[in-house]
Amino acid sequence: MSSHKGNGINKKQSEDSGSDENEETLQFSDPSEDSSNEASPNCLNGAYSSLDSCTVVRSKVEAGSIVEGFQNLSLKSCTQSIAEGPVEYFDITKPFLEATKELQLGELFHDQYFGLFEAMSAIEMMDPKMDAGMMCNKGKRTIMNFEQSVKSNRLKLDNFSPDELAGIMDCTFSCLVTWLEGHSLAQTVFTNLYLHNPTAVLDKPLRSFSIAILKLVDVIEDCINKAAIFEEEDFQPSVYGYNLATKIPECKVTSMLRECEEDLQGKIKILSQNRKFQESQASLEIEQILAVQARFKFTRFIHLLLLHLWKRDNLAECPKLLSLCSESLFSSQKTASVGIKRSCDENEQFMLGFELLVNQRLLPPTFPRSTRIKSLEDTYDFLEGLLNRIKIVMKVTSLHDFHTIIDFFNSFSENGPCVLSRSLLQLLYAPMRFKKPGVEDMIISMKDAVKGFIAPPILMSKFPQQQNKEIGQCIQMFFDRCAPSFASLLMICGHNRARQRDKLAHVLEDFANLQVETERMDAYIHNLCINLEGVRPHLNCFGNWILYHISKIMIRYVLTGFELELYSVHEYAYIYWYLYEYPFGWLLSSLSRAETYFAESEAASSDKINKKGVKNKNKGSNKRSRTYTREICRTQAEQHLAEGYFKAMIGLTADNKIPFPNPEFDNESVRYRHRFAAFSTIGSPTPVHYVQYRNFANSSLHQPSGSMYAASARHFHQAKSFLEAIPSPEKEVTDLLKIAKTNLVVVKLLASGHTRNSTVTPEFDFSSHLHFPIIKVK
């Protein structure tokens, strides 16, 4: 243990200086945590080189911590001395150990800003197992930055062959993809030394490509930051003080890349004319140049595509750019073997112009995080998937029905898209943003959704809102209150699935408050409508619409637990029971009420229009009726699937085929409350207590397992019937139909006594569907 000579403060001065001075004296300043002054690439090298010369003496302290040893230490002066240059150190180990003897057994001395929590979460500087900066000291190779590599003539700057360019470009794409998967720029993209100072690169193609990559990183970062739906595990936005070529306009980058493509095309033409001299060599070089040209095209097109999507301008050009991106990516993928290969040896350079540890000391002194650059095959698979996801995302611009948009957002997030594609979806659907005119557009969209769902009389075109200003104000207040809640619901779809589940629990609280306010507003509007002649009663139109969405959020919250593998097999019984009895039941109730009320609205309006109007109105009514029928059939099918699983689980439990945890260390009621704690604030559906489930399950357990299997088979058969009644079924419906049919056969076999003596735990296969598994028994 060591300290600086002549930089001490005594205990009395420390006590008299107050909390402000103590904080200033006892805390280091970390440049990497200051967003206004990010660390430059070489700002920490001096600190680490100075700390390397420190004398560290490890000692075992029997009781207590630092007391008088702090008298001669000043962290602020230490950091100042390190920054100023070489300092003289002296050993304080002996006085430190002497000071600890004054502490009694069990006593602990600590500063108010450094308690047990900070001590447990602190890391030991200079320890390779704890300090990420020490990774630079591993290996025999000297780590050099761009300037050092150029001075030592270890970095090539000009006259790159086509295979070298292809290798560098492929490796840069791999680093870009690795960054998009949640790693830092310092450990991925900026391991490419040419990106540190692209203007110093003499080779025109590589210089243009390097600048384009910096601009691409800038656009991607702006997209993700603007959408604001990422978490720390999804994306790291810090650029560590590097310049992203912000002064170079986008049009200049596009022209630079196009010039390079034309130059390469000219080389191909020259080589084609000279093929008679060296035919085989020219053919190989042409192939390499075509590979580089394809990568330049992909860089240019993907940059333009993301630029249009980010700015929401000229979206009509995006499908064409997307097609061009796919073509150039396919060409690049076919020529993946053209570029020079990477090195897997730690003592050799990873790739020409790359240094994986060059920015290691820019990272904060935290536990080392393993960053493995994506393979070339995985890189192209990711980029191909990204283009496919962008193609899906662009469909949102053609959607207008609010319910369809919510379903689109939710279904898109189910496939685990990357943070960039999730952000683009948020940016493309402008009405979901909180700022005007987005909220106004969203209110119009929600009004149309409520009209199409339940047709409230006060929203219909025949209702004179201007003559009833009070009702008009109530309508405006209702949708103004709904807009932030539904905007939050759409933004939640942009987060990863694990974070979505946490945030859904919070948004349910907001919807619970919205539900209470809506019930009061419905009652008030209903009383006003009673006094109006020729106006149907309002009843609870708005409340039923809110109940519909609350039920869907509850179902989504529970089912997401299957995706995240949160539930043990023995928990499936009460999970599926809860779904069957309450959320699915309330969802069907709201749909049935909406269908009935909508039919009454159509019948009332048909009495006031002529025969031609009746014909046209009936067409709209039939279309809406088909929509209700489809959703009701789907919901009833899923409800019966859930009940089928519950009855099957009861039968398997009775046959002792489901393993349960040791009762001494388990409490089912606690687990039950934990699983459904998010629903405690909801008024309708009312929370269901564990006692209700236990009573229902106990009564079922008293019946023979065969009767439970038979009851489960009936429910699976009902689910199959409802699914078969859905016209033009999509893929998910066909998957559910396959699951219902398979499980129907399985539970029938169990009911007949098949494998009754077997104690092997059944397998629940979720490969066909994320929420409803296929039961497999042995």
C-alpha positions in Angstrom: 0.0 0.0 0.0 1.4 3.3 -1.0 0.6 7.0 -0.9 2.0 10.4 -2.2 4.5 12.2 -0.1 3.5 15.6 1.2 -0.1 15.4 0.1 -1.8 14.4 3.4 -4.6 16.1 5.4 -5.1 15.5 9.1 -8.3 14.1 10.7 -9.3 17.4 12.3 -9.1 19.3 9.0 -11.2 16.6 7.3 -13.9 16.8 10.0 -14.0 20.6 9.9 -14.1 20.9 6.2 -17.8 19.8 5.8 -19.5 17.4 3.4 -18.7 19.4 0.3 -15.0 19.3 0.9 -15.1 15.7 1.9 -16.8 14.8 -1.3 -14.3 16.7 -3.3 -11.4 15.1 -1.5 -12.5 11.5 -1.5 -13.9 11.0 -4.9 -12.2 10.5 -8.3 -13.5 12.2 -11.3 -14.2 9.8 -14.2 -14.2 11.5 -17.6 -16.0 8.6 -19.2 -19.1 9.3 -17.1 -19.3 13.0 -18.1 -21.5 13.3 -21.1 -20.5 16.8 -21.8 -16.8 16.0 -21.9 -16.3 12.5 -23.2 -12.9 10.9 -22.8 -10.5 11.3 -25.7 -8.9 8.2 -27.1 -5.7 8.7 -25.2 -6.8 10.4 -22.0 -6.5 7.4 -19.7 -3.2 6.1 -21.0 -1.2 8.4 -18.7 -3.2 7.4 -15.7 -2.7 3.7 -16.3 1.0 4.0 -17.0 1.5 6.0 -13.8 -0.5 3.5 -11.8 1.7 0.7 -13.2 4.6 2.1 -11.1 2.6 2.1 -7.9 3.8 -0.3 -5.1 0.9 -2.5 -4.1 1.3 -4.4 -0.8 -1.5 -6.8 0.0 -2.3 -7.2 3.7 -4.9 -9.0 5.8 -6.8 -6.7 8.1 -8.3 -8.7 11.0 -11.0 -6.3 12.1 -12.3 -3.0 10.8 -11.2 -0.8 8.0 -9.3 2.5 7.4 -9.1 4.9 10.4 -6.0 6.9 10.8 -4.6 5.6 7.6 -6.8 8.1 5.7 -5.1 11.0 7.5 -2.2 10.9 5.1 -4.2 10.3 1.9 -5.9 12.8 -0.4 -7.4 11.3 -3.5 -7.7 14.6 -5.2 -4.1 15.4 -4.8 -3.2 11.8 -5.9 -5.0 12.3 -9.2 -3.5 15.7 -9.7 -0.1 14.3 -9.1 -0.6 11.5 -11.5 -1.8 13.9 -14.2 1.2 16.2 -13.6 3.8 13.6 -14.1 6.2 11.3 -12.1 5.6 11.4 -8.3 7.4 9.9 -5.4 5.7 7.2 -3.4 6.2 5.9 0.2 4.9 2.8 1.9 2.0 3.3 4.3 1.2 -0.3 5.0 2.7 -0.4 8.5 0.9 2.8 9.8 -2.3 1.6 8.2 -2.1 -1.8 10.0 -1.3 0.0 13.3 -4.3 2.2 12.8 -6.6 -0.8 12.4 -5.7 -2.1 15.8 -7.7 0.7 17.4 -10.9 -0.8 16.1 -12.8 -3.3 18.2 -14.0 -6.6 16.8 -17.0 -5.9 14.6 -16.3 -2.2 14.2 -16.2 -0.6 10.7 -15.0 2.9 9.9 -16.2 4.4 6.6 -16.8 7.8 5.0 -20.5 8.9 4.5 -19.9 8.6 0.7 -18.3 5.2 0.8 -20.3 2.6 2.7 -20.8 -1.1 2.5 -22.7 -0.9 -0.8 -19.9 1.0 -2.5 -17.3 -1.4 -1.0 -19.1 -4.5 -2.2 -19.6 -3.0 -5.7 -16.1 -1.6 -6.0 -13.4 -3.2 -8.1 -9.7 -3.6 -7.5 -7.7 -1.4 -9.9 -4.9 -3.1 -11.7 -6.3 -6.6 -11.1 -6.6 -8.3 -14.5 -9.7 -10.2 -13.3 -11.5 -7.1 -12.3 -10.1 -4.2 -14.3 -10.9 -4.2 -18.0 -8.0 -1.8 -18.7 -5.5 -4.4 -17.7 -6.3 -6.6 -20.7 -3.9 -4.4 -22.7 -1.0 -5.9 -20.7 -1.8 -9.4 -21.9 0.2 -11.0 -24.7 3.5 -10.1 -26.2 2.2 -7.7 -28.9 2.5 -3.9 -28.3 -0.9 -2.2 -28.6 -0.6 0.9 -30.8 -3.2 3.5 -31.8 -3.5 5.1 -35.3 -0.7 7.7 -34.9 1.7 5.3 -33.2 1.1 2.7 -35.9 1.7 5.2 -38.7 4.9 6.4 -37.1 6.2 2.9 -36.7 5.2 2.0 -40.3 3.0 -0.8 -39.1 -0.2 0.6 -40.7 -0.7 0.6 -44.4 -2.2 3.8 -45.8 -2.2 3.4 -49.6 -2.1 1.0 -52.5 -4.6 -1.6 -51.1 -5.3 -4.6 -53.3 -8.9 -5.5 -53.9 -8.8 -8.5 -51.6 -7.4 -6.4 -48.8 -10.2 -3.8 -49.3 -12.8 -6.6 -49.3 -11.4 -8.1 -46.1 -11.3 -4.7 -44.3 -14.9 -3.9 -45.4 -16.2 -7.3 -44.3 -14.5 -7.0 -40.9 -16.0 -3.5 -40.5 -19.5 -4.8 -41.3 -18.9 -7.5 -38.6 -17.9 -4.9 -36.1 -21.0 -2.8 -37.0 -23.3 -5.7 -36.4 -21.6 -6.6 -33.1 -22.2 -3.0 -32.0 -25.9 -3.3 -32.9 -26.1 -6.3 -30.6 -25.3 -4.3 -27.5 -21.5 -4.0 -27.4 -19.7 -0.7 -27.2 -18.3 1.2 -30.2 -14.9 1.3 -28.6 -14.7 -2.6 -28.7 -16.3 -3.0 -32.1 -16.4 -0.4 -34.8 -13.5 1.7 -33.5 -11.1 -1.2 -33.4 -10.7 -0.2 -37.1 -7.8 2.2 -36.9 -8.7 3.8 -40.2 -11.9 5.2 -38.7 -9.8 7.1 -36.1 -8.5 9.5 -38.7 -10.0 8.7 -42.2 -8.7 11.9 -43.8 -5.1 10.6 -43.2 -5.7 7.5 -45.3 -4.2 8.0 -48.7 -6.1 5.3 -50.5 -9.2 6.9 -52.0 -11.6 3.9 -51.8 -10.7 3.1 -48.2 -10.9 6.7 -47.2 -14.3 7.1 -48.7 -15.5 3.9 -47.2 -14.2 4.9 -43.7 -16.0 8.2 -43.9 -19.2 6.5 -45.0 -19.1 4.1 -42.1 -18.7 7.0 -39.7 -21.8 8.6 -41.2 -23.7 5.4 -41.1 -22.9 5.0 -37.4 -24.0 8.6 -36.8 -27.4 7.9 -38.6 -27.9 4.7 -36.7 -27.1 6.4 -33.4 -29.5 9.2 -34.1 -32.3 6.8 -35.0 -32.0 4.8 -31.9 -31.6 7.8 -29.6 -34.6 9.5 -31.1 -36.8 6.5 -30.7 -35.6 6.1 -27.1 -36.7 2.5 -26.6 -33.3 0.9 -25.9 -31.9 -0.4 -22.6 -28.3 -0.8 -21.6 -28.2 -4.4 -22.7 -29.6 -3.4 -26.2 -27.4 -0.5 -27.2 -24.5 1.6 -26.0 -24.6 5.1 -27.6 -21.3 6.5 -26.3 -18.8 7.4 -29.0 -15.9 7.9 -26.6 -15.0 11.3 -28.0 -14.5 10.1 -31.6 -15.5 12.3 -34.5 -18.3 10.8 -36.6 -17.6 13.0 -39.6 -20.4 15.3 -38.6 -19.1 18.2 -40.7 -19.3 16.2 -43.9 -22.7 16.5 -45.6 -24.6 13.3 -46.5 -24.7 14.2 -50.2 -20.9 14.4 -50.2 -20.7 10.9 -48.8 -23.0 9.6 -51.5 -21.0 11.2 -54.3 -17.7 9.9 -52.8 -19.0 6.3 -52.8 -20.5 6.7 -56.3 -17.1 7.9 -57.6 -15.4 4.9 -56.1 -17.9 2.6 -57.8 -17.2 4.3 -61.1 -13.4 4.1 -60.7 -13.8 0.4 -59.9 -16.0 -0.1 -63.0 -13.2 1.6 -65.1 -10.6 -0.8 -63.8 -12.9 -3.7 -64.7 -13.2 -2.3 -68.2 -9.4 -2.0 -68.6 -8.8 -5.5 -67.3 -11.5 -6.9 -69.6 -9.7 -5.4 -72.6 -6.3 -6.9 -71.4 -7.6 -10.4 -70.6 -5.8 -11.9 -73.6 -2.5 -11.2 -71.9 -3.2 -12.7 -68.5 -6.6 -14.2 -68.7 -6.6 -16.2 -65.4 -5.0 -13.4 -63.3 -7.3 -10.8 -64.9 -10.4 -12.9 -64.2 -9.4 -13.3 -60.5 -8.8 -9.6 -60.2 -12.1 -8.7 -61.9 -13.9 -10.9 -59.4 -12.2 -9.2 -56.5 -13.0 -5.7 -57.9 -16.6 -6.7 -58.4 -16.7 -7.9 -54.7 -15.4 -4.5 -53.5 -17.9 -2.7 -55.8 -20.8 -4.6 -54.4 -19.8 -3.6 -50.9 -19.5 0.0 -51.9 -23.0 -0.2 -53.3 -24.4 -1.8 -50.2 -22.8 0.9 -48.0 -24.3 3.7 -50.2 -27.8 2.2 -50.4 -28.1 1.3 -46.7 -26.9 4.8 -45.7 -29.5 6.4 -48.0 -32.2 4.1 -46.8 -31.7 4.7 -43.1 -31.4 8.5 -43.8 -34.8 8.6 -45.5 -36.4 6.5 -42.8 -34.9 8.6 -40.0 -36.0 11.9 -41.6 -39.3 10.5 -42.8 -38.8 12.2 -46.1 -39.1 10.7 -49.6 -40.4 7.4 -48.2 -41.6 6.4 -51.7 -37.9 5.8 -52.7 -37.4 3.4 -49.8 -38.8 0.2 -51.4 -36.4 0.8 -54.4 -33.5 1.4 -52.1 -34.4 -1.7 -50.1 -34.4 -3.8 -53.3 -31.0 -2.4 -54.3 -29.6 -3.1 -50.8 -30.8 -6.7 -51.1 -29.2 -7.2 -54.5 -25.8 -5.7 -53.4 -25.8 -7.6 -50.2 -26.5 -10.9 -52.1 -23.5 -10.1 -54.3 -21.3 -9.4 -51.3 -22.4 -12.6 -49.6 -21.5 -14.6 -52.7 -18.0 -13.2 -52.7 -17.4 -13.5 -48.9 -14.4 -15.7 -49.6 -12.6 -13.0 -51.7 -11.3 -10.9 -48.8 -8.2 -11.6 -46.8 -8.8 -13.7 -43.7 -8.9 -12.8 -40.0 -6.3 -14.1 -37.6 -7.4 -16.0 -34.5 -4.0 -15.8 -32.8 -3.9 -13.2 -30.0 -0.2 -12.5 -30.7 -1.1 -11.5 -34.3 -3.1 -8.6 -35.8 -6.8 -9.5 -36.0 -7.1 -7.9 -39.5 -5.2 -5.4 -41.5 -5.8 -2.0 -39.9 -7.6 -3.5 -36.8 -6.5 -3.5 -33.2 -9.0 -5.1 -30.9 -7.5 -3.7 -27.7 -6.7 -0.2 -28.8 -9.6 1.4 -26.9 -9.6 -0.9 -23.9 -8.4 1.8 -21.6 -11.2 4.1 -22.7 -13.6 1.8 -20.9 -14.5 2.5 -17.3 -12.6 0.4 -14.8 -15.2 -2.4 -14.7 -15.2 -6.1 -14.9 -13.9 -7.2 -18.3 -16.6 -7.9 -20.8 -16.0 -10.4 -23.5 -16.6 -8.9 -26.9 -16.4 -11.4 -29.7 -16.6 -9.9 -33.2 -19.3 -11.6 -35.3 -18.2 -14.1 -37.9 -18.6 -13.2 -41.6 -21.4 -15.7 -42.0 -23.4 -14.4 -39.0 -22.8 -10.8 -40.2 -24.4 -11.4 -43.5 -27.3 -13.3 -42.0 -27.9 -10.4 -39.6 -27.8 -7.8 -42.4 -30.2 -9.9 -44.5 -32.5 -10.2 -41.6 -32.3 -6.5 -41.0 -33.4 -5.7 -44.5 -36.3 -8.2 -44.2 -37.3 -6.5 -40.9 -37.2 -3.0 -42.5 -39.4 -4.3 -45.3 -42.0 -5.4 -42.6 -41.6 -2.1 -40.7 -42.4 0.0 -43.7 -45.9 -1.6 -43.9 -46.9 0.4 -40.9 -47.1 3.6 -43.1 -50.1 2.0 -45.0 -52.0 1.1 -41.8 -54.8 3.4 -40.5 -56.9 1.3 -38.2 -55.7 1.9 -34.6 -56.4 -1.7 -33.4 -54.5 -3.1 -36.4 -51.5 -0.9 -35.6 -51.4 -2.1 -32.0 -51.5 -5.7 -33.2 -48.8 -4.9 -35.8 -46.5 -3.5 -33.1 -47.0 -6.4 -30.8 -46.6 -9.1 -33.5 -43.4 -7.5 -34.8 -41.8 -7.5 -31.3 -42.6 -11.2 -30.8 -39.9 -12.2 -33.2 -37.1 -10.5 -31.2 -36.1 -7.8 -33.8 -32.9 -5.9 -33.3 -32.8 -2.5 -31.6 -32.4 -0.6 -34.9 -35.5 -2.1 -36.6 -37.6 -1.6 -33.4 -36.5 2.1 -33.4 -37.4 2.5 -37.1 -40.9 1.2 -36.4 -41.3 3.8 -33.6 -40.1 6.6 -35.9 -42.2 5.6 -38.9 -45.5 5.7 -37.0 -45.6 9.4 -36.3 -48.9 9.7 -34.4 -47.5 7.7 -31.5 -45.1 10.4 -30.5 -46.2 12.7 -27.7 -45.4 16.0 -29.4 -48.0 17.8 -31.6 -49.3 17.2 -34.2 -48.7 13.6 -33.4 -51.2 13.5 -30.5 -53.9 15.2 -32.6 -53.4 12.5 -35.3 -53.5 9.8 -32.7 -56.8 11.1 -31.2 -58.4 11.0 -34.7 -57.1 7.5 -35.1 -58.5 6.4 -31.7 -61.9 8.0 -32.4 -62.2 6.0 -35.6 -61.2 2.9 -33.7 -63.9 3.4 -31.0 -66.5 4.1 -33.8 -65.6 0.9 -35.5 -65.5 -1.1 -32.3 -68.7 -0.2 -30.5 -70.3 2.8 -32.4 -71.1 5.1 -29.5 -74.0 7.4 -30.5 -72.2 10.5 -29.4 -69.4 9.8 -32.0 -71.7 9.1 -34.9 -72.0 11.7 -37.7 -75.7 12.3 -37.0 -75.1 13.4 -33.4 -75.1 17.2 -33.1 -72.0 17.7 -30.9 -72.0 21.5 -31.5 -75.4 21.8 -29.9 -74.2 19.8 -26.9 -70.9 21.4 -26.0 -70.8 19.6 -22.6 -70.7 16.2 -24.3 -68.2 17.5 -26.8 -65.9 18.6 -24.0 -66.2 15.2 -22.3 -65.3 13.5 -25.6 -62.2 15.7 -26.0 -61.2 15.1 -22.4 -61.5 11.3 -22.7 -59.3 11.1 -25.8 -56.8 13.6 -24.4 -56.5 11.3 -21.4 -56.2 8.2 -23.5 -53.5 9.4 -25.9 -50.5 9.3 -23.4 -51.6 5.8 -22.2 -51.8 4.3 -25.6 -48.7 6.1 -26.8 -46.9 4.4 -23.9 -48.3 1.1 -24.9 -47.0 1.4 -28.4 -43.6 2.6 -27.1 -43.4 -0.5 -24.9 -43.6 -2.6 -28.0 -40.3 -1.1 -29.0 -38.4 -2.5 -26.0 -37.0 -6.0 -25.8 -39.4 -8.7 -24.6 -38.0 -9.0 -21.1 -38.3 -5.2 -20.6 -41.7 -5.2 -22.1 -43.1 -7.4 -19.4 -41.8 -5.2 -16.7 -43.2 -2.1 -18.4 -46.6 -3.7 -19.0 -47.0 -4.0 -15.3 -46.5 -0.2 -14.9 -48.8 0.7 -17.8 -51.5 -1.4 -16.3 -51.5 1.0 -13.3 -52.1 3.9 -15.7 -54.9 2.0 -17.5 -56.5 1.2 -14.1 -56.7 4.9 -13.3 -58.0 5.5 -16.8 -60.7 2.9 -16.3 -61.9 4.6 -13.1 -62.1 8.0 -14.8 -63.8 6.5 -17.9 -66.5 4.8 -15.8 -67.4 8.2 -14.2 -67.4 9.9 -17.6 -69.6 7.2 -19.1 -72.1 7.7 -16.3 -72.1 11.4 -16.8 -72.5 11.2 -20.6 -75.2 8.6 -20.2 -77.2 10.9 -18.0 -76.8 13.8 -20.5 -77.9 11.5 -23.4 -81.1 10.4 -21.6 -82.5 13.9 -21.9 -81.8 14.1 -25.6 -84.6 13.0 -28.0 -83.8 10.4 -30.6 -80.4 9.5 -29.2 -79.6 5.9 -28.1 -78.3 5.5 -24.5 -74.6 5.8 -24.2 -74.3 3.1 -21.5 -70.6 2.3 -21.0 -69.3 2.5 -24.5 -65.9 4.1 -23.6 -65.5 1.8 -20.6 -66.1 -1.3 -22.7 -63.4 -0.2 -25.1 -60.9 0.4 -22.3 -61.8 -3.0 -20.8 -61.1 -4.7 -24.1 -57.6 -3.3 -24.2 -56.9 -4.0 -20.5 -57.9 -7.6 -21.0 -55.5 -7.9 -24.0 -52.7 -6.3 -22.0 -53.3 -8.8 -19.2 -53.2 -11.8 -21.6 -50.1 -10.5 -23.2 -48.4 -10.0 -19.8 -49.1 -13.6 -18.7 -48.2 -15.2 -22.1 -44.9 -13.3 -22.3 -43.8 -15.3 -19.3 -43.8 -18.4 -21.5 -41.6 -16.7 -24.0 -39.1 -15.7 -21.3 -39.3 -19.2 -19.7 -40.3 -17.7 -16.3 -42.7 -20.5 -15.4 -41.8 -23.9 -14.0 -43.9 -26.9 -15.4 -45.8 -27.3 -12.1 -47.0 -23.6 -12.4 -48.7 -24.2 -15.7 -51.9 -25.3 -14.0 -52.7 -22.0 -12.3 -51.3 -20.0 -15.2 -53.6 -21.5 -17.8 -56.5 -21.6 -15.3 -56.2 -17.9 -14.6 -56.1 -17.2 -18.4 -59.2 -19.3 -19.1 -61.3 -18.0 -16.2 -60.6 -14.3 -16.3 -58.7 -12.4 -19.0 -60.0 -14.5 -21.9 -63.5 -14.4 -20.3 -63.5 -10.7 -19.9 -62.2 -10.2 -23.4 -65.0 -12.3 -24.9 -67.5 -10.3 -22.8 -66.3 -7.0 -24.1 -66.3 -8.3 -27.7 -69.9 -9.6 -27.3 -71.1 -6.4 -25.9 -69.5 -4.4 -28.6 -71.0 -6.7 -31.3 -74.4 -6.4 -29.8 -74.2 -2.6 -29.4 -72.9 -2.2 -32.9 -75.7 -4.3 -34.3 -78.2 -2.1 -32.4 -76.6 1.0 -33.9 -76.9 -0.4 -37.4 -80.5 -1.4 -36.8 -81.4 2.1 -35.5 -79.8 3.9 -38.4 -81.4 1.6 -41.0 -84.8 2.9 -40.0 -83.8 6.5 -41.0 -82.3 5.9 -44.5 -83.8 4.9 -47.8 -83.6 1.5 -49.5 -80.4 2.2 -51.3 -78.8 3.3 -48.0 -79.9 0.1 -46.4 -78.1 -1.9 -49.0 -74.9 0.0 -48.6 -75.2 0.0 -44.8 -75.7 -3.7 -44.7 -72.5 -4.2 -46.6 -70.6 -2.3 -44.0 -72.4 -4.1 -41.2 -71.6 -7.5 -42.7 -67.9 -6.6 -43.0 -67.8 -5.5 -39.3 -69.7 -8.7 -38.3 -67.1 -10.8 -40.0 -64.4 -9.0 -38.1 -66.1 -9.7 -34.8 -66.7 -13.3 -35.7 -63.0 -13.8 -36.6 -61.7 -12.3 -33.3 -64.3 -14.0 -31.2 -63.5 -17.4 -32.7 -59.8 -16.9 -32.2 -60.3 -15.8 -28.6 -62.7 -18.7 -27.8 -60.2 -21.1 -29.3 -57.3 -19.8 -27.2 -59.6 -19.9 -24.1 -60.4 -23.6 -24.7 -56.8 -24.4 -25.3 -55.9 -22.8 -21.9 -58.7 -24.8 -20.2 -57.5 -28.0 -21.9 -54.0 -27.5 -20.6 -55.3 -26.9 -17.1 -57.4 -30.1 -17.1 -54.4 -32.0 -18.5 -52.1 -30.7 -15.8 -54.6 -31.7 -13.1 -54.7 -35.2 -14.6 -50.9 -35.4 -14.8 -50.6 -34.2 -11.3 -53.0 -36.9 -10.0 -50.9 -39.5 -11.8 -47.7 -38.1 -10.1 -46.1 -37.2 -13.4 -45.5 -33.5 -12.5 -42.5 -32.9 -10.2 -43.1 -30.3 -7.4 -40.5 -28.5 -5.4 -39.8 -29.5 -1.8 -42.7 -28.1 0.3 -40.3 -27.1 3.0 -38.7 -24.5 0.6 -41.8 -23.6 -1.4 -45.0 -21.8 -1.0 -47.4 -21.9 -3.9 -49.6 -19.1 -2.7 -46.5 -16.8 -2.6 -45.6 -17.8 -6.1 -49.2 -17.3 -7.3 -49.4 -13.8 -5.8 -46.1 -12.9 -7.4 -47.2 -14.0 -10.8 -50.3 -11.9 -10.8 -49.3 -9.0 -8.6 -49.4 -6.7 -11.6 -53.2 -7.1 -11.8 -53.8 -5.9 -8.2 -54.6 -2.3 -9.3 -57.2 -3.3 -12.0 -60.8 -2.8 -11.1 -62.3 -4.9 -13.9 -61.4 -7.8 -14.3 -61.2 -8.0 -10.5 -58.1 -9.7 -9.0 -58.5 -13.4 -8.3 -57.1 -14.6 -5.0 -55.2 -17.8 -4.6 -57.9 -19.4 -2.4 -60.3 -19.4 -5.4 -57.8 -21.3 -7.5 -57.0 -23.7 -4.7 -60.6 -24.5 -4.1 -61.2 -25.1 -7.8 -58.0 -27.2 -8.2 -58.8 -29.3 -5.1 -62.3 -30.2 -6.4 -60.8 -31.2 -9.7 -58.1 -33.3 -8.0 -60.7 -35.4 -6.3 -61.9 -36.7 -9.6 -60.2 -39.6 -11.4 -57.4 -38.6 -13.8 -59.1 -40.3 -16.7 -62.1 -37.9 -16.4 -59.7 -35.0 -16.3 -58.0 -36.2 -19.5 -61.5 -36.7 -21.1 -62.5 -33.1 -20.1 -59.2 -31.8 -21.5 -59.9 -33.6 -24.8 -63.3 -31.9 -25.1 -61.7 -28.5 -24.7 -59.0 -29.3 -27.3 -61.8 -30.4 -29.6 -63.7 -27.2 -29.1 -60.6 -25.2 -29.8 -60.1 -27.2 -33.0 -63.7 -26.5 -34.1 -63.3 -22.7 -33.5 -60.0 -22.5 -35.3 -61.4 -24.4 -38.3 -64.3 -21.9 -38.5 -61.9 -19.0 -39.1 -61.9 -18.1 -42.9 -58.5 -17.6 -44.7 -56.5 -18.5 -41.6 -53.0 -17.0 -41.2 -49.9 -19.0 -40.1 -50.5 -18.6 -36.4 -54.0 -19.9 -36.7 -52.8 -23.0 -38.6 -50.1 -23.5 -36.0 -52.7 -23.4 -33.2 -54.9 -25.8 -35.1 -52.0 -28.3 -35.4 -51.4 -28.0 -31.7 -55.0 -28.5 -30.8 -55.2 -31.6 -33.0 -52.0 -33.1 -31.6 -52.9 -32.5 -28.0 -56.3 -33.9 -28.6 -54.7 -37.2 -29.6 -52.3 -37.1 -26.7 -54.9 -36.6 -24.0 -57.2 -39.2 -25.5 -54.3 -41.7 -25.2 -53.8 -40.6 -21.6 -57.5 -41.1 -20.9 -57.3 -44.6 -22.3 -54.6 -45.5 -19.7 -51.6 -45.1 -22.0 -48.4 -44.7 -20.0 -50.4 -44.7 -16.8 -47.6 -46.6 -14.9 -44.9 -44.3 -16.3 -43.4 -41.7 -14.0 -41.5 -39.9 -16.7 -42.3 -36.2 -16.7 -44.1 -35.1 -19.9 -42.4 -32.7 -22.3 -44.0 -29.4 -23.2 -42.7 -28.5 -26.7 -43.0 -24.7 -27.5 -41.3 -25.0 -30.9 -44.6 -24.7 -32.8 -46.0 -21.8 -30.7 -44.5 -19.5 -28.1 -47.5 -19.8 -25.7 -49.3 -23.0 -26.3 -47.1 -26.1 -26.3 -47.5 -29.6 -27.7 -47.7 -32.2 -24.9 -45.4 -35.2 -25.4 -45.6 -38.2 -23.1 -43.4 -41.3 -22.9 
